[in-house]
Amino acid sequence: MGFITACGPARRAMTAAFSIAFALASAPGAYADTTESVIYLDQGWSPELRELFYFTPQGSHLFPYDWFLALEQPDSEDLFASRENLARFGWTYHPDDSGRLNPGGLPIGFTREPDLAPGGGNWMGMTCAACHTGTVRAGGKTVRIDGGPSLSDFGGFLTALSRAVTVSHPAVNAEKFARFAGRVLGDQASPATMQSLAQTYLAFAVRFGGRAWMRTPPLHAGPGRVDALTQIVNSLTVFDLGQPENLHPPAAPTSYPFLWLTPKLDWVQWNPIASNPMSRNSGQVLGVFGEANFGLDQTTPHFTSSIRLKNLHELELWIDDLEPPIWREELFGSIDETKWRTGQGLFESNCRGCHNMPPFEMTPKEENIAGKQFIRITRIPYQRVGTDPLYVQGLISRFVQTGALAEPLFDGRDTVLGAEFFTKTVGAALRRAMDDADLSQQERLAYSDYRFYAKTDPADPDEPLRSYSPPSFDTLKAGPLLGIWATGPFLHNGSVPNIFELLSPPEERSTEFWVGGRDLDVDRLGYDSSEAADRFRFDATLPGNRNAGHAYPKRPFTPEERFAVIEFLKNPARF
């Protein structure tokens, strides 16, 4: 990323921005989870499957594994990878970890990738488990929510890691680098190997600093949120394509969605743009430092990538077994049947029209190539739902230059919508991976979960497949709410702290609250959002953070009715 680091003023501005964001995310003990004992709900996973989900590599190339374990924190000699340091950013640990899949003892979702990294070792990567493994506390007990959104601060972590890389370079702090090199090289350390490592480190540090910078939002997003799509398109268009003018600030962070029911839904993201699970999961890998060749590397075929195809397919199968978390009354409190039945009636008459719930309305099986049915979600134009528009507007208004891919992918067009670039390039990388794996047509269909329309002429083997239902870039998804109690804060941008406020008129909602605590608010359904020194202040008056919209029903619920709907949502199948 030399175009960022070469210029002195640009580098000074970058360093200042990193320092500001690092300060925001580095309060002592911020978001830390130090509890050793964890209760697991019955969500359909065995301990073995859970560990596979936590630590199976997917193709992310975030950082050389051995280097990460050896790197010091920027302002001390303590290791950056220490449990105390990483827990500050909200990353959680697996207390039952045997070390077989996690030899470095790293948090959930941090993996050892088999691919070769700079320096000769393996890469360290991140998987969806890092941001989609939740934790709640109630009555002094810690409960794991598999597939639930974590309250990890990805932006703060990345900024701090980049700063640690910068200050550990020998030109900045020779003693720090010497200690780092000693840990990496061990008994192979010598003046020659130290010099060689310094050169390799410098090349990596420049590139990593640029990749971290283009993922740094102008305003700190805080725990549980990231502008994932902007970051993915930045990675694809700036680094993989080599077009620095495509850089765009990630300014509209969204909450990490929950994963249960994901393989069963016709659309998943907040914005319905990818139905095919392999496209969705491949895009996620490329967004967390996966790599794809769009022509910059002339030694390998176009569209080869670090995507680990088989692992991503298995991941989707595992998540298909994942059940929504059930409200355990002995842990979280009993459910009042009278209130529950009142809430059920209110939900059915006011909410179910958008939020599909059991018995689910399904897509027609005759439309699907394999007769499969999916749970139908509701697409709502973003103007109608009235929530903060920055996320959708950023998606539908961002254009990128296609560079070397204009001819092979975009019919010669040198400028396209960022969303189109995302879908077509990820699709091309996925097809390349399937070609390299020599998958049969039936295997390709299975990997894609049969997300294709039925053929008009089943006897014609050459009839092209049509993706199941077109994407809609200017709508937001309203989906099922099973397990919603474990997924706060709410709305697509995490701007409402609890369900009670979400069911309230927008003008009654908090304009500021504190994020990062894991204590469950069992009355209002959310996390305790009161002010605390180790939490992040969420300002709902800022662009991208606004808590407007979702003003349903038209006749506002009374407070008593809101509590009744909350009682129903704790466990919609309770009575």
N, C-alpha and C positions, 0 to 999 in steps of 0.2 A: 504493500500500500504506500509506495514511495511518494505518490502525489500528495499525501497528507503530511508525511513526516519530513519531507525534504525542506519545506519552507519554515524558517525560524518562527515568524509570527504565528503560522498555523500550528506549529508544534507547541508553542507557548500557550495558545488558546486551548489546545487539546488537553495539555497538562492541567491547566486551571480548571477546566470542566471536569476532568477526572477527580481532581482534589475535592471539588464541591460535592460531586455525587458520592465520593467515598466517605466524606464526612457525614453525609445524610444517612449512610448505611452502616456506619461503624461504631455506633454507640455501644458501650460495654454491655454485652449480653443481649443485644437486640435480636428479638425473635427466637432466642435460643430455646431448644428443646433438650433438657438435660435429664428427663425421666428415663429410667432404665426399664421399668416394668410396663409392658404394653398389653392391653386387652384387644383381641381380634374378634370382630363380629363374624357371624356365619354368612359369608358372601359367595360361597360356592367354590372357593379356592383351597387346595391343600397347602400345607407349609412349603412343599417342594415347588409347586406351581408359583406360589407367591414369590419365592426367592428367584425363580427364573424370570419373572416379570421385572423384579427389581434390578437384576444385574446382567441380563442378556444383551450383548452388544448389538447395535443397529447400524453402525456406520458413521458415527460422529467422530470428528477429528478435532477435539477441543484443545488438547494440550498433551505433550509427551508425558506418558504415565510416570516414568521414573523421575522426570524433572518436576512434575507436580508434587510428588512426595518429598522432594528435596528442597523446594523453593521456600524461602523465608517470608514472613510477613514484612510489609514495607518499612515498618517503624520499630521492628524488634528482631531478635534472633530466633524467635519462636517460629515453628513451621507453619506455613500457610495452610497446609492440609490437616492441621491438628483438629481434633473433634471440637474443641472449644471455639476455634476460629470459624470453622465452616457452619457450626450451629448458629452463629450470630446472624447468618443470612437466611435462616429458616429451613435449611436442609435437615432432613430427618434421617435417623439411623435405624437399622434393623437389628434389634437386640438378639435375635435368634441366628444371626449370621454365622455360618460355620467357617467362612473365609474361602471356601472352595471357589465360588464365583466372584469373590470380592477380596482378593489377597491383600490389598492396601488398606482395608478397613474403612473405606470411604462411604459417604452417605448413599442412601437409596437413589438409584438412577445414575450413579457415577460408575462407568464401566471400563473394563480393560479391553480395548479393541485389538483384534489380531493384526491389524495393518501396521506397517513399518512407519515409525515417526522419525523426525529429525533426531540425530544422535544415535540411531540404531535400535532403539527399543520400540515398545508398543505405544499406540496412542491411548490417551484417556478420552472417553466420550461421555455424552449425556444422553439419556433416553427419556421417553415420555414419563417414566415412573418418577423422575425427579420432581416434576411439577404436578403430577397427578396421583400423589399419595398423600392423603390428608390425615390430620390428627385433631382430635377434640379432647378436651378435658372436662370432666364433670364429677363433682363430689370427691375431688382429690385423685381420681383415676384417669389414666391416659388411654384413649381408645383409638386404634388405627382405623382409618377409613380408606380401604383400598379402592383406587380409581377416583378418589375424591380430590378436589383441588388442594394443593399445598399452599401454605402462606410463605413460600420461599421468595426471596428478593433477588431475582435473576440479575437485574440491572446493577444492584449494589455489589453483588458478588463479582460480576464481570469487570466492573470498574476497579474494584479493589485488587483483583487478580492482575489486571493490566498494570496497575501502579506497582505491584510487587515485581512484575517482570522488568519494568523500567528501572527501578532503583537497584535491582540486583545485577545489572549489567556492569562489567568490569570498568567501563569508562565512567560510570556514575559512582559505584561503590566497590572498589577492588576487594575489600575484605569480605563483603557479603557474597560476591561472586566466588571467591576462593572457597568459602564454606560450602556453597551450593555445589561447586565442581567436585569438592572432596567427597560429598555424599553421592554424587552421580558416578564418579569414576572409581571410587574405592581404591583398591590396591593397584589399579591401572593408572593412577594419577602420576603425571610427569609434566615438565614444562611443555613438551610437545603436545601431549593430549589435552592439557589445559588450554593451550593456544587454539588447538583445533576446535575444542568445545566452545571457546569464546566466539569464534567466527560463526559456527553453526547457531549459537544462541542469538547473536546479533541479527542474522537473517530472519530467524523465527520471531524475535522480539518486534522487529519492524512490521512484519506481516500481521502478527497477533494484535499489535497496537491499533492498526488500521481496522481490523475486523471487529475489535471491541468498540472502537470509536463509532463505527457506523451502526452499532446497536445501542448507542447511548442516547436516550431521549433528552430533549431540551429541559424537560421537567422530570424529576425523579418519579418513577411510577410506583415505587413502594412494593410491599409484599403482595404476592398473589396475582400480579398483573404483568403483561408484556404485550407490546405491539408486535406480535409474532409475524403477521403477514408482511408488514413493511420490512422487517428484518430479513425475512426469507427472500423477498424480491431484491433487497439490497445485496444480499449474498450472491444471488444468481446473476444479477445484472452488472454489479461492480467487480466482484472478484472472479467469478467463474467466466463471465463474458469479457471482462477487461474493459469496461466502459465507465470510468470514474464519474462522468457527468450524470450518470443515473442515480447517484447518491441522493437519498431522501431521508429527512429526519423522522425517526419513529415517534410520532406525537400523539397516537391514539391507542393507549394500552387497553387491553381487554382482560377480563378474568380468565383464569384457567378453567375450562369446562370440566364437568365430571365425565367419567368414561363408561359407567355401567349403561347398558342398553345401546351403546354406540354401534356395534355391528348390526343391530336390529333396526336402526333408524334409516329412513330414506336419505336424510341429510344430517350432518353433524355440526359443522362449525356455526359460530354465531351468525355468520353470513353464508348462505348455502352456495358454496362454490365447488365442492368436491364430494361426489358421492362414492366413487371408487375407493375402497379402503387402502389399496396399495398406493394410489396417488396421494391420498391424504397422509399416510404414514411416511411415504418417501419425502414429501414436502416438509414434514416435521424434521426428518433427519437432516435434510439440507439446510434447514433453518438453525439447527444447533451444531453448526460447524462441520456438517458433511460437505463433501466436495464433488463437483461434476465438471467434466471437461467439455467446454463449449467451443473448443478450437484452439485454445492457448497452448495446449500440450500437443505437439505434432507427433509424439511418439506413440500415442494411444488413440483408438478410434473416438470420434465425436460421441458425446453423451455417455461415455463410461463414467461411473461414479463410485463413491464409497458405500452406496446403499447395500445393505445386507438383506437380500431379497427373502431368503428362506426364513430368517429370523423375524422379519416384519410380518410375514404371513402367519407364522406361529403366534406372534403377539396378538394378532387379530382373533385367532382361535381361542387364546386364553381369555381375552376380554369378553368374548361371546359367552363364556361360562360365569363371568362376574355378575353377581346379583346386587341390586341396590341395598344399601345398608338399612337394616330394620331398627326402628326406635326400640331400644332395650329399656323397658320400664323400670327394671331394678337398678339401672345405671342412671337414667335420665329423668325419671319421674313417671308416675302413672298417667294414663290418658282418660279424661272425663268423657264418659259415653254420651251424656246429654249434649255437651258442647260439640263432640265429634259429629253427632248426627245433624246438628244444626249446621255445622261447617260443611258437611257433605252436601246438604241441600243448596247452600249458598255457592259452593264451588260448581256444582252441576249446572246451576242456572246462570252463573256469571263468568266462569273461568274455563270450563271445559271446551267451549267453542274454539279456543285457541290452543289450550294445553291438553293434548290427547292423553287420556289416562285409561287404565283397564276398565272394561274390555276394549282393547285398542282398535281404532279404525286403521285398517291395513290397506296397502296399495293393491290393486287388482293383480292376481297371479297370472291372468292371461296376457298381461302386458310384458311379462318378464321372460327372458329367453329360457330360463330353467323352471318357470312357474313359481319362483320365490316371491314371498310377500315381505314388505317392510312396514314398520310403524310409520305412519304418515305424520310429518311435522307441518306446522302452519308457517307459511312465509308471509310476513307482514311488511308492507312498504315502510321504510324507516321514517318517512314524514308522518305517517299515520300513527305509529306507536309513540312518536314524539320524544324519544330518548335522545341523549347527546348524539349529534349527527356526525361528529368528526371522523369516527371510525369508517363509516360507510362512505362518506364523502371523500375521504382519503383513498379509498379503494377504487371508486368509480371515476376519480379525476386524475389519478396518477398515470402519466405516460412515460414510457422508457424507450430508449434507442435500441434497436435490435442488433446492430453491429453485424458480425459475421453470420448471424443466424437469420438475417433478413430473407435470403433466398431459400435455404433448406426448410424453414419452419413457417415463414410469415408471408409467403407469396410476393416477396420483394419489398414489402413495406418496411421502411426504416424506422417507423415509430408506431408503437401499439400501446394499448392499455396495459398497465402493470399486471392486472389480474389475468389478462390473456397470456401475457408472457409467462406468468407463473404456471398456468394450467398446461400450456403447450410444452414448455421446457421440462417440467417435472414428468409429463407424459412421455416425452422422448427419452429421458433418462431411465424411466421405468421400462419402456419397451426394449432399450438397449440391455438392461439387466436381465430381462426375460429371454432375450435372444442369446446372451452369453451363457445363461443357465440351460439353454436348449429345452425350454418348456414346450410341451405339446399344446395344441389349441385347447384341449380340455383342462389342462393344468393352468393355462392362462385365465380361462374363465373362472376356475375355482379360486385362484389367487385374487382375482378381482371381485370375488363374491357374487359373480353372475349379475353385475350391475349393468345389464344391457337390455334393451328392448327386444321383445320377441321378433324373430325374422318374419317378414311378410311372405316369404317363400321358404319354408323349412327345408325343402329339398335342394335349395341352391347353396352349395358350400362356399361360393365366392361372394355371396351377399355380405357387404360390410356390416360390422357390428355398430350399433348406435348406442351411445352412452345413455344410461337410464335417467331420463328427465334432465333438461338443460339447467345450468346454474342460473341463479338470479343475484346479480351483484348489488342491487339496490334494496334488498329486503333483509329483515332480521328474522331469526328462527325463534319460534315458540314451540317448545317440546314438552315431553312428559316431565312430571315433577316428583317422581318417586325418588326418595332419598334427599330431597331438596333441603331438608333440615341441616344437612352436614356440609353445605356448599357455599355459605356466605363469604363475603358480602355479595350483594345482588345487583341485577341488571347486567348487561353485557360488559359494562366498564367498571363494575364493582363499586358503584357510587352510592349504594343504599345499604346500611349496615345490617338490617334484619327484615324479616318478612312483615312484621307489624308495620314498619315504615313503608315498605313496598306496597302494602294494601291501603296506605293512607294517601290523601291528596298530596301532590308534589310539594305544595307550599308548606306542608307540615313536616317535611323530612329534614334531617340534620344536614346543615351545610358544612359541618366538620365533624369528624370522628377519628378514632385511632385504631389502626390496623396492625395486626401482628400477634395479638393475644389468641390463645386457643381455648379459653374457657367458654363453654357453651352457654348462651343465653337461652335457657329452656322456655322462658315465657314468651319472648318475642321472636324466637328462632333466628339465631345468628350467633356471632361471637361477641363476647364482652368488648365493647368498643369505647370504653371510658379512657380518659387520658392516663397515660403511664409513660415513664421515662424510656422504657425499652420498646415503645411502639411508634409507628409512623403516622404522622398527622395527615389525614386525607382531607383535602380542600375541594368540596363539591361545587365551588363557584368557578373553577378554572376550566378553560376549554379542554374538552376530552374527558373531564371529570364530572360534568354536570349531571345532576340527579333528576332531571325533568322527565316527563313522559310516563308511560304505563299508568295513565290516570283511569284505571278501571276499578269497579264498574262505573257507569256514567252517574248513577246515584251512589255517592261514596258510602262505603261500609261504615257503620258506627264502630266505636272501639270494641264493643262487645262482639259484633259480627267478625271483626278482624281476628280476635282471639279464638273465635269458634272455627274459622277457616284454618288458623294455625294448628288447632287441635287435630283437625282432619289431616293436615299435611304431615303431621308427625308420623302417622302410619295409615295411609288411605285404605289398607286392607284389614284394619284392626277389628271391626265389628261386621 
